[in-house]
Amino acid sequence: MKFVQDFLAARLQNPQLLVDATCGNGHDTQFLCTLAGPAGHVLGLDIQQQAVDNTNARLAAAGYGAVGRAVLHDHARLAELVQPGTADCVLFNFGWLPGADHTVFSHAESSIPALEAALDALRPGGVLSAILYSGRVIGSDEKTEILHWMRTLPLTRCTVLVCDFANWAETAPLPCFLLKK
């Protein structure tokens, strides 16, 4: 995640709207609040009430309650909350909520529509960040299908960067960035 944070911090200057589409326990949402500063806004989404509560508690404790908030909402329905062309960044950290029920995890059937909605929500020059996972519990279907979807995106719409680390395990988190044109 540090690699993703460093990339986003270097790429995003004075962002106005940042979205954490899978807010989990709020670590990424809090990071986005540091990028947004007092003039920006951060919206976190999750389908689990526990994640929303954890994120809002984290933001309040860190003094970011005025900058960011999390809401109970499906990332596949992102377009209901974010107007097209308005977000500087949409971040996804797929998989499951750390410390919660591991039988609840993301699937390509909802993740790909969420990524499409996120790409539409981005302003030109905006960044979509997605961390993909595979492993014993979740398998590799979501990761494989999302990578296939990314490889079919036209270069006129965005540039896709898949950060594959040659000496990492196949099941290691895979950071990906879509840079909207």
PyMOL commands that set and color helices and strands:
alter all, ss='L'
color gray80, all
select helices_A, chain A and resi 2-11+27-36+49-61+75-80+108-121+141-151
alter helices_A, ss='H'
color red, helices_A
select strands_A, chain A and resi 17-20+41-46+68-72+87-93+122-132+158-162+174-180
alter strands_A, ss='S'
color yellow, strands_A
deselect
rebuild
show_as cartoon
